[in-house]
Every structure is written in structure tokens, then in C-alpha cells.
Amino acid sequence: FRASTGAAEPRDAKASELGVKTWKEGFASALAHDHVVSASEVQGTVGFDRIEITVQVAGLIVDKPALRKKHHPQAKEISPSDQRKTTDAMLGEDQLDLRKFPTITFVSSAIVKEANGHAVTGQLKIHGVTKTVKTIARISEKDGILTGDASFRLKVSDYGITPYSAALGSIKVKDEVELVLHLVSAASGP
């Protein structure tokens, strides 16, 4: 990530994290898993005045062990074959449809400082559908590094995606998911 007020390069791109937490439901949900999807190919800018994020859908990774433990600490480990099956289903034409919609984007339209952080409003585009989202972000600068943290929930059905289900609907993923962001960028210099 770059700082939005200059052209500084990231100090440590691996320090940024963008994840999506999902939860299972249905009467046979004991046979299913809660998941964490992380983005490995993310670019953009973060700052006090503007946030822009582009995620390559092909770079989404299901259930990296460290993130799964962090966001779903009680969850069992997922086998590599279950990870692969879940990833294939997520990227398939019934879900994110990687071939038609290769990116997910967010562009802020307003960032307003408030007592508990920065109120961020912007346009989130998933699966070809753009919606206005609002969240509170904690944006700070220390030792030349800008850091932004935020989380918010959304319904995937609002973006034209039917939540995944199997076994005649007895196992399914909840419509509501939570996006969790930790963005780290080099602050702009003089």
C-alpha cells in the first residue's frame, strides 16, 4: 500500500491484512466449517483523506491456518482438500465468478474525523455490483507508517451472490459476512 498523500512505497506489504469471516448455518451445520478468506493480492492507498483498495479475486485464499486460528479460534483445522474444494466453490460462477469479475474494489467518497475514529463512506464493488458502505476506521501515523483498521458486515446477497449451500440446504454459509481490514503503508514524506 502507498500513503494517499504521497508516492511512498510500502514499508512491509505483508503487514497488511484483508480478510472475510464467514459462518455456517443450517440444521446439519455441525458437519460444516466457519471460514476465513484472505486476500493475497491487494493494492491501493490508505490515508486520512482517501482510501482505495483493489483485490484480485484469483488471489483469495481460504483458511490460512494463522488467520483461521486468529478469527475462529475454536474451529478445527481444515484439510488441504477441503480448502481446495471451498476455494473452487468460492471462485466458481455460482459465487464470486472469477472469470467475469476478477477484482473487488473500494473507493472512499468521504472520510470524517470523529471522536471514536474516522467515519469512512465509500463504494464497494463485488461481483459487478456497487454499494455504498460506511464504517469507522482507526487511522494513525507513527514513525512514518500509516495504519488503518476497520471492520464491517455486509450481506453477500446484496451483491447478487446466493450464499453457498449443500445437502439440500441443510449446510449453508450465512448471508452476512464480516470484512476485517488492517492496512499498513509508508507515510508520505515532504
C-alpha positions in Angstrom: 0.0 0.0 0.0 1.0 3.5 -0.6 0.1 6.5 1.5 -2.6 8.5 -0.2 -0.9 11.9 0.3 2.3 10.9 -1.5 4.1 8.3 -3.5 5.9 6.4 -0.8 6.2 2.7 -1.2 5.0 0.3 1.4 7.5 -0.5 4.2 6.1 -4.0 4.7 3.3 -5.1 2.4 2.9 -8.4 4.3 1.9 -6.4 7.4 -1.5 -5.6 5.7 -4.4 -8.0 6.2 -7.7 -8.1 4.4 -10.0 -10.9 5.5 -13.6 -12.0 5.2 -15.1 -14.0 8.1 -17.9 -16.4 7.2 -20.2 -18.5 9.5 -22.1 -21.7 8.9 -25.7 -22.4 9.5 -28.4 -25.0 8.8 -29.6 -28.0 10.7 -26.5 -30.0 9.6 -24.1 -27.2 10.3 -22.1 -29.3 12.7 -20.7 -31.0 9.6 -19.6 -27.7 8.1 -16.9 -25.1 8.8 -16.7 -21.4 9.6 -14.1 -19.9 7.2 -11.7 -17.0 6.9 -10.9 -15.8 3.3 -7.8 -13.7 3.0 -6.6 -11.6 0.1 -3.1 -12.2 -1.0 -3.1 -9.7 -4.0 -4.2 -6.3 -2.7 -3.1 -2.9 -3.9 -4.1 0.6 -3.1 -3.7 3.7 -0.9 -4.6 4.5 2.6 -4.7 7.8 4.3 -6.5 10.4 6.3 -8.1 11.8 3.2 -8.6 8.8 0.8 -8.7 5.0 0.8 -8.6 3.0 -2.4 -8.3 -0.8 -2.4 -8.2 -3.3 -5.3 -8.3 -7.0 -4.5 -7.5 -9.6 -7.2 -10.2 -12.3 -6.7 -7.8 -15.0 -8.1 -5.6 -14.2 -5.0 -8.2 -15.1 -2.4 -7.1 -17.8 -0.1 -9.4 -19.9 2.1 -8.4 -20.7 5.7 -4.8 -19.8 6.0 -4.0 -21.6 9.3 -2.8 -18.5 11.2 -5.8 -16.3 10.2 -8.2 -19.2 10.8 -6.8 -19.5 14.4 -7.0 -15.8 14.9 -10.6 -15.2 13.7 -12.2 -18.6 14.5 -10.0 -19.8 17.5 -12.3 -22.7 18.4 -12.6 -24.1 14.8 -11.0 -27.3 13.8 -8.2 -27.4 11.2 -9.3 -27.7 7.6 -7.7 -30.4 5.4 -6.0 -29.2 2.2 -8.6 -31.0 0.1 -11.4 -29.2 1.9 -9.6 -25.9 1.4 -9.3 -26.6 -2.3 -13.0 -27.5 -2.6 -14.0 -24.4 -0.7 -11.8 -22.2 -2.8 -13.1 -23.7 -6.1 -16.7 -23.2 -4.9 -16.0 -19.6 -3.8 -14.3 -18.6 -7.1 -16.9 -20.5 -9.3 -19.6 -19.0 -11.4 -22.3 -19.6 -8.8 -20.4 -17.4 -6.2 -17.7 -14.8 -7.0 -17.4 -15.8 -10.6 -13.7 -15.1 -11.1 -13.9 -15.2 -14.9 -16.5 -12.4 -15.1 -15.5 -10.4 -12.1 -11.7 -10.6 -11.5 -11.5 -7.7 -9.0 -13.2 -6.3 -5.9 -12.7 -2.6 -5.3 -13.4 0.0 -2.6 -13.0 3.8 -3.1 -13.8 6.2 -0.3 -16.0 9.1 -1.0 -15.8 10.8 2.4 -13.6 10.4 5.5 -14.6 12.5 8.5 -12.7 12.6 11.8 -15.0 11.7 14.8 -14.4 11.1 18.5 -14.1 7.3 18.0 -12.1 7.3 14.8 -12.7 8.2 11.2 -16.1 7.7 9.6 -15.4 6.3 6.2 -18.0 6.2 3.4 -17.3 4.7 0.1 -18.3 2.5 -2.8 -17.6 -1.3 -2.5 -17.8 -3.2 -5.8 -18.2 -7.0 -5.6 -19.4 -9.3 -8.4 -20.1 -6.3 -10.6 -22.5 -4.7 -8.1 -21.5 -1.4 -6.4 -23.0 -0.4 -3.0 -22.3 2.4 -0.6 -20.8 1.2 2.7 -20.0 3.0 5.9 -17.7 2.1 8.8 -15.5 3.6 11.5 -11.8 3.2 10.8 -8.9 3.8 13.1 -6.2 5.6 11.0 -3.0 6.6 12.7 0.6 7.6 11.8 3.6 6.6 13.8 7.3 6.7 12.8 6.4 7.4 9.2 3.9 4.5 8.9 0.2 4.9 8.3 -2.0 2.2 9.7 -5.7 1.8 9.1 -8.0 -0.7 10.9 -11.7 -1.3 10.2 -14.3 -4.0 10.1 -17.9 -4.1 8.8 -20.6 -6.6 7.9 -22.5 -7.0 4.7 -24.9 -9.4 3.1 -23.5 -11.2 0.0 -27.0 -11.4 -1.4 -26.9 -7.5 -1.8 -24.1 -8.1 -4.3 -26.0 -10.7 -6.4 -24.4 -13.7 -4.8 -26.5 -16.5 -3.3 -24.9 -17.8 -0.2 -23.3 -21.2 -0.7 -25.4 -24.2 0.4 -25.1 -28.0 0.1 -27.0 -31.1 1.1 -30.4 -29.6 0.0 -29.7 -26.5 2.1 -29.0 -28.4 5.4 -25.5 -26.9 5.3 -25.0 -23.4 4.2 -23.0 -20.2 4.7 -24.8 -17.3 6.4 -25.7 -14.4 4.1 -23.9 -12.0 6.4 -20.1 -11.9 6.4 -17.6 -9.6 8.1 -14.8 -7.8 6.3 -11.7 -7.2 8.5 -9.0 -4.8 7.3 -5.6 -3.9 8.7 -3.8 -1.8 6.1 -0.2 -0.6 6.6 1.5 2.0 4.3 4.5 4.1 4.3 3.5 7.7 5.2 4.3 10.3 2.6 7.4 12.4 3.1 8.0 16.1 2.4 
